[in-house]
Amino acid sequence: MNESVDGGTADGGAVDPELVELAARVFDAARAGDAPALAAYVDAGAPADLCNDRGDTLVMLAAYHGHAEAVRTLLERGADANRANDRGQTPLAGAVFKGEDAVIEALLAGGADPHAGQPSAAATAEMFGRTALVERFTAL
């Protein structure tokens, strides 16, 4: 089974409704920034890179909603800081777009590449006139 939860599996089989409900709770924890719950779910076996039907990972959701501690918690448990969603957007680009400086720091500390994705975080910083970030990303 793939790690996305969209009501079916890659091979066309049905997904257990209880699994879909559990995944919804995990995604809600990411959006809410509930780092202890995310830690518990991942430590119990939920994939750190679980993604929804749009390819948004838990890190993407936590980053986009401004939750630096949740981002750090997921990265410490093996989540990929650079995993892009289905539109090619990375968590770092989302954090730059939203102006979430603490999340930007957490992602960079976790290995995020400011040049990954489309548009990249570097391109997003340039688009929004975040000169200090443009200079920082250029140096990386």
Backbone bond lengths (Angstrom), bond angles and torsions (degrees), N, CA, C in turn:
res aa  C-N    CA-C-N  psi(-1)  N-CA   C-N-CA  omega(-1)  CA-C   N-CA-C  phi
1 M - - - 1.458 - - 1.517 108.54 -
2 N 1.342 117.88 139.85 1.458 119.43 175.28 1.523 109.83 -73.99
3 E 1.334 116.20 170.95 1.457 119.36 -175.90 1.514 113.28 -86.15
4 S 1.307 119.08 -6.70 1.454 119.30 177.04 1.520 108.55 -81.66
5 V 1.310 114.42 154.20 1.452 119.10 -179.73 1.520 107.02 -125.60
6 D 1.331 115.32 102.35 1.457 120.31 -176.30 1.519 112.02 -133.96
7 G 1.303 116.61 19.46 1.447 120.18 178.76 1.511 114.39 97.50
8 G 1.305 117.82 -2.52 1.456 120.80 179.15 1.511 110.09 -157.24
9 T 1.309 115.91 172.33 1.458 120.39 178.91 1.521 109.14 -110.09
10 A 1.316 115.61 168.89 1.459 120.99 -179.88 1.528 111.59 -58.53
11 D 1.330 116.91 -28.39 1.464 119.61 -178.83 1.532 112.54 -93.41
12 G 1.340 117.59 10.27 1.451 121.30 175.48 1.515 114.68 88.61
13 G 1.328 118.73 -1.61 1.458 121.37 179.37 1.513 112.08 -75.71
14 A 1.305 116.33 159.77 1.459 121.53 179.28 1.530 110.10 -80.44
15 V 1.303 115.45 149.94 1.459 122.00 177.47 1.521 108.31 -100.15
16 D 1.303 116.45 140.28 1.454 123.07 177.43 1.537 109.45 -57.81
17 P 1.341 118.46 127.71 1.467 120.93 -179.51 1.527 113.05 -58.32
18 E 1.327 116.77 -31.22 1.467 119.25 177.35 1.517 110.76 -66.95
19 L 1.325 117.60 -34.64 1.461 121.51 176.85 1.528 110.52 -67.19
20 V 1.323 116.41 -40.68 1.467 120.73 177.75 1.528 109.50 -63.37
21 E 1.319 117.51 -41.85 1.466 121.61 178.70 1.530 110.62 -64.21
22 L 1.324 117.34 -41.70 1.459 121.23 177.69 1.527 110.53 -63.09
23 A 1.320 116.45 -44.80 1.465 120.19 178.77 1.525 110.39 -60.43
24 A 1.313 117.68 -40.29 1.466 121.11 178.07 1.526 110.69 -60.21
25 R 1.322 117.06 -39.91 1.473 120.53 177.80 1.529 110.61 -65.48
26 V 1.331 117.22 -38.63 1.466 120.74 178.98 1.531 109.67 -65.90
27 F 1.332 117.34 -45.37 1.471 120.63 177.94 1.527 110.66 -62.24
28 D 1.327 117.22 -40.55 1.471 120.36 177.68 1.520 111.12 -62.59
29 A 1.335 117.56 -38.49 1.466 121.00 177.54 1.529 110.67 -63.08
30 A 1.323 116.75 -38.13 1.467 120.13 178.01 1.519 110.20 -65.91
31 R 1.324 117.41 -46.74 1.471 120.89 179.85 1.526 111.24 -62.18
32 A 1.329 116.71 -35.93 1.464 121.47 -178.35 1.525 112.76 -83.96
33 G 1.332 117.18 -11.28 1.463 120.23 -179.11 1.512 113.79 75.16
34 D 1.308 117.15 27.87 1.468 121.76 -179.15 1.532 109.36 -81.43
35 A 1.340 114.96 82.08 1.468 121.09 -176.40 1.529 112.78 -59.17
36 P 1.346 119.29 -43.92 1.477 117.96 178.80 1.526 112.84 -61.05
37 A 1.324 118.01 -40.22 1.469 120.18 178.94 1.525 110.14 -66.70
38 L 1.343 117.43 -42.91 1.462 119.95 178.19 1.523 110.97 -60.59
39 A 1.323 116.65 -42.65 1.464 120.50 178.02 1.520 110.03 -59.70
40 A 1.326 117.01 -44.74 1.462 121.00 -179.24 1.524 111.22 -63.90
41 Y 1.322 117.29 -44.09 1.471 120.12 -179.91 1.530 111.35 -62.95
42 V 1.324 116.48 -47.36 1.469 119.44 -178.13 1.528 110.16 -68.42
43 D 1.321 116.76 -41.12 1.463 119.74 178.65 1.528 111.62 -63.25
44 A 1.337 116.48 -27.08 1.471 121.06 178.99 1.526 112.52 -86.12
45 G 1.337 117.39 -3.92 1.455 119.40 175.20 1.512 117.18 123.07
46 A 1.317 117.95 -4.77 1.469 118.58 176.18 1.530 107.97 -66.97
47 P 1.317 118.24 139.65 1.473 119.85 179.57 1.527 110.97 -64.19
48 A 1.316 116.87 133.10 1.465 121.06 178.48 1.520 110.83 -63.34
49 D 1.333 117.52 -25.54 1.457 122.65 179.47 1.529 112.43 -104.54
50 L 1.327 117.13 26.23 1.457 121.07 176.12 1.524 108.58 -52.56
51 C 1.326 116.61 135.11 1.461 119.22 179.12 1.519 110.59 -132.93
52 N 1.318 114.32 156.09 1.461 120.29 179.90 1.529 110.65 -88.26
53 D 1.295 116.31 -171.46 1.465 120.88 -175.88 1.527 113.61 -70.52
54 R 1.320 118.01 -6.72 1.469 122.02 174.92 1.522 111.43 -104.90
55 G 1.324 115.80 3.74 1.457 120.04 -179.79 1.505 114.05 82.71
56 D 1.335 117.90 7.35 1.463 120.46 177.71 1.521 109.25 -76.61
57 T 1.331 115.62 121.38 1.459 120.44 177.92 1.522 110.12 -82.13
58 L 1.320 114.50 171.72 1.462 119.80 174.76 1.524 110.42 -59.08
59 V 1.336 116.85 -39.87 1.470 120.46 178.60 1.526 109.77 -62.77
60 M 1.320 117.36 -43.74 1.466 120.61 179.07 1.521 110.62 -58.09
61 L 1.324 116.59 -47.47 1.461 120.45 -178.13 1.524 111.43 -64.44
62 A 1.326 116.95 -44.95 1.465 119.96 178.77 1.527 110.80 -64.06
63 A 1.330 116.77 -42.29 1.468 120.72 -179.24 1.521 110.87 -64.38
64 Y 1.303 116.77 -47.35 1.461 121.41 -176.50 1.525 111.61 -62.90
65 H 1.331 115.78 -30.71 1.463 120.33 -179.68 1.526 112.95 -93.25
66 G 1.340 116.71 6.22 1.460 120.77 170.59 1.515 116.58 81.97
67 H 1.315 118.49 30.23 1.458 121.81 -174.60 1.532 111.54 -109.67
68 A 1.333 116.15 85.55 1.468 121.89 -175.65 1.529 111.97 -62.11
69 E 1.317 117.92 -41.05 1.470 119.84 -178.58 1.525 110.80 -65.17
70 A 1.304 116.99 -40.24 1.467 120.16 177.39 1.530 110.39 -64.31
71 V 1.329 116.96 -39.90 1.464 120.90 176.80 1.524 109.75 -60.63
72 R 1.328 116.78 -48.36 1.477 120.14 179.37 1.519 111.32 -59.82
73 T 1.319 117.19 -42.38 1.464 122.03 -179.85 1.526 110.98 -59.40
74 L 1.314 116.60 -44.73 1.464 120.82 -179.86 1.521 111.75 -68.55
75 L 1.330 116.86 -42.37 1.465 120.33 179.75 1.526 110.91 -64.04
76 E 1.333 116.66 -38.60 1.464 120.59 177.81 1.529 111.39 -63.03
77 R 1.320 116.45 -21.54 1.464 121.27 -178.66 1.529 112.36 -102.65
78 G 1.320 115.90 17.27 1.449 120.17 171.89 1.509 117.61 97.31
79 A 1.318 118.45 5.39 1.464 119.75 177.57 1.526 109.73 -65.07
80 D 1.313 115.70 149.30 1.461 122.94 -178.77 1.528 109.77 -87.52
81 A 1.328 116.73 114.73 1.467 121.89 -178.60 1.518 111.92 -67.29
82 N 1.315 117.99 -18.64 1.468 122.00 -174.95 1.522 114.83 -107.04
83 R 1.310 117.56 3.45 1.465 119.19 -176.08 1.527 110.38 -68.85
84 A 1.302 115.26 118.01 1.466 121.85 -179.11 1.521 110.30 -84.25
85 N 1.325 114.95 153.37 1.462 119.50 175.02 1.528 109.62 -82.59
86 D 1.309 117.09 -174.05 1.460 121.47 -175.91 1.532 113.14 -65.71
87 R 1.330 116.96 -16.42 1.464 121.02 177.84 1.530 111.86 -95.57
88 G 1.337 116.79 3.26 1.455 121.37 178.85 1.517 114.21 84.79
89 Q 1.326 117.35 9.33 1.461 122.14 -178.26 1.527 110.40 -88.43
90 T 1.325 115.88 137.78 1.462 120.88 177.38 1.527 110.30 -101.40
91 P 1.333 116.86 160.87 1.462 119.29 175.98 1.532 112.76 -57.14
92 L 1.337 117.19 -38.22 1.466 119.91 -178.93 1.528 110.68 -64.98
93 A 1.313 118.14 -42.89 1.462 120.38 177.44 1.528 110.79 -61.63
94 G 1.327 116.77 -39.01 1.467 120.67 177.27 1.520 111.85 -63.81
95 A 1.328 116.56 -41.33 1.458 120.53 179.22 1.530 111.20 -66.71
96 V 1.332 116.71 -38.09 1.465 120.20 176.36 1.523 109.42 -64.42
97 F 1.333 117.10 -46.56 1.463 122.29 178.81 1.525 110.80 -55.68
98 K 1.328 116.93 -43.97 1.463 121.69 -177.67 1.534 113.27 -81.70
99 G 1.336 117.89 -9.52 1.465 120.86 -179.13 1.513 113.21 72.27
100 E 1.318 116.90 32.77 1.464 122.70 -177.18 1.533 110.09 -93.12
101 D 1.330 116.44 84.70 1.466 120.95 -174.18 1.529 113.60 -62.30
102 A 1.325 118.17 -39.74 1.471 119.98 179.55 1.530 110.65 -65.29
103 V 1.315 116.38 -36.15 1.467 120.64 178.15 1.525 109.63 -69.73
104 I 1.322 116.97 -40.85 1.467 120.94 177.08 1.520 109.47 -56.27
105 E 1.323 117.15 -46.77 1.469 121.66 179.69 1.521 111.17 -61.62
106 A 1.327 116.88 -44.05 1.472 120.98 -179.60 1.528 110.54 -62.64
107 L 1.317 116.66 -42.36 1.464 120.15 -179.32 1.519 111.81 -67.97
108 L 1.329 116.87 -43.07 1.467 119.47 178.27 1.527 110.81 -62.54
109 A 1.341 116.48 -41.47 1.463 120.56 177.65 1.526 110.85 -63.46
110 G 1.339 116.40 -28.16 1.458 121.87 180.00 1.520 113.68 -89.96
111 G 1.328 117.48 8.97 1.456 120.74 174.71 1.518 116.55 95.71
112 A 1.332 118.24 13.31 1.461 120.08 179.85 1.526 110.71 -64.31
113 D 1.318 115.22 139.10 1.464 123.03 179.49 1.527 108.98 -98.16
114 P 1.335 118.44 114.82 1.466 120.00 -178.10 1.522 113.85 -68.25
115 H 1.323 117.54 -8.32 1.461 121.11 -179.30 1.535 112.90 -103.18
116 A 1.332 116.66 0.60 1.465 121.60 179.36 1.527 109.79 -83.84
117 G 1.310 115.68 155.04 1.450 121.77 174.00 1.514 113.62 87.06
118 Q 1.331 113.50 175.28 1.456 120.51 -179.18 1.519 109.71 -142.17
119 P 1.304 121.27 110.65 1.460 123.41 -6.08 1.520 110.58 -73.83
120 S 1.297 116.11 152.90 1.462 120.81 179.75 1.528 110.06 -72.51
121 A 1.321 115.73 167.15 1.465 120.12 175.47 1.528 110.18 -62.30
122 A 1.340 116.21 -37.40 1.463 119.94 178.57 1.528 110.33 -62.78
123 A 1.334 117.31 -44.76 1.466 121.01 178.67 1.530 110.90 -65.77
124 T 1.320 116.98 -37.61 1.463 121.41 178.69 1.524 110.16 -65.30
125 A 1.335 116.80 -43.14 1.470 120.51 178.01 1.524 110.34 -60.94
126 E 1.316 116.39 -41.84 1.466 120.14 179.08 1.532 110.28 -65.26
127 M 1.328 116.67 -43.29 1.463 122.24 -179.45 1.531 111.63 -58.03
128 F 1.340 116.19 -37.27 1.460 120.65 -176.09 1.527 113.24 -100.12
129 G 1.334 117.11 11.72 1.462 121.13 174.98 1.516 114.79 66.92
130 R 1.322 116.96 29.76 1.472 120.58 178.24 1.528 108.12 -88.99
131 T 1.340 114.36 76.32 1.460 123.37 -171.56 1.523 113.26 -55.41
132 A 1.309 117.24 -43.69 1.470 120.12 -178.99 1.529 110.37 -61.44
133 L 1.335 117.09 -40.38 1.467 119.78 178.26 1.519 111.08 -69.72
134 V 1.321 117.66 -39.78 1.464 120.41 178.05 1.532 109.57 -57.63
135 E 1.327 116.41 -46.64 1.459 120.74 179.43 1.525 110.90 -64.19
136 R 1.298 116.32 -42.64 1.480 120.32 179.53 1.537 110.95 -63.11
137 F 1.326 115.88 -46.23 1.460 119.87 -178.68 1.532 111.98 -67.46
138 T 1.325 116.32 -34.33 1.464 119.68 178.35 1.515 111.09 -62.80
139 A 1.347 116.23 -33.00 1.460 121.27 -179.00 1.527 111.90 -75.58
140 L 1.316 117.82 -14.46 1.473 121.10 -178.14 1.507 111.92 -90.05
